[in-house]
C-alpha cells in the first residue's frame, strides 16, 4: 500500500514538474532591432528602434552611438513607448560601422544592457561586411531549466522515501 501511494505521488510529482519546466528567462530582453544587428545599409537610418519583450521605464533608458573606431559620437536620449525605444539618428554622421549600446530598465526593475551594430556606406561605396556586436543582455535568454532541478530533487526525495519505507517493513 505504501509502495502504491509512493508511486502515485512520484508520478503526480513528475507530471506537475514537467508541466512547469521552463528556462530561467523571466527577465526582459531585446527581441528586435531596426536596423537589424549586423546589417549594411546604403543610406543612414533616420532612427534606431529597439523592441523589448516587456515595457521599459522611460527615465532609465540610456543609449550611446559609437563609430567604427569606438569613439562615442552621440548619446541621444531615446523616446520610449511601452516596450519600444526609438533613438533618433544624427544626420551628420558619415558612412562607417556603428554600434548602438543601450542600458535600459524593464518594468520589473531589471537592467538590460547590450548593443547592436550595423554599417552604412555612401552610394558610391561597395557594401562591406559590418563589424557587428552581438546583442547581449544582463540575463541570458536561455538558461538551465529551473524546473528540472526541482524535478530531480523531487525524484530523489521520492526514491529515498520508497527505500526507507521498504526497509522499515522488513
Secondary structure by P-SEA (a helix, b strand, c coil): caaaaaaaaaaaaaaaaaaaccccccbbbbccccccccccccccccbbbbbcccccccccbbbbbbccccccccbbbbbbcccbbbbbccccccccbbbbbbccccccbbbbbbcccccccccccccccccccccccccccccccaaaaaaaaaaaaaaaaaaaaaaaac
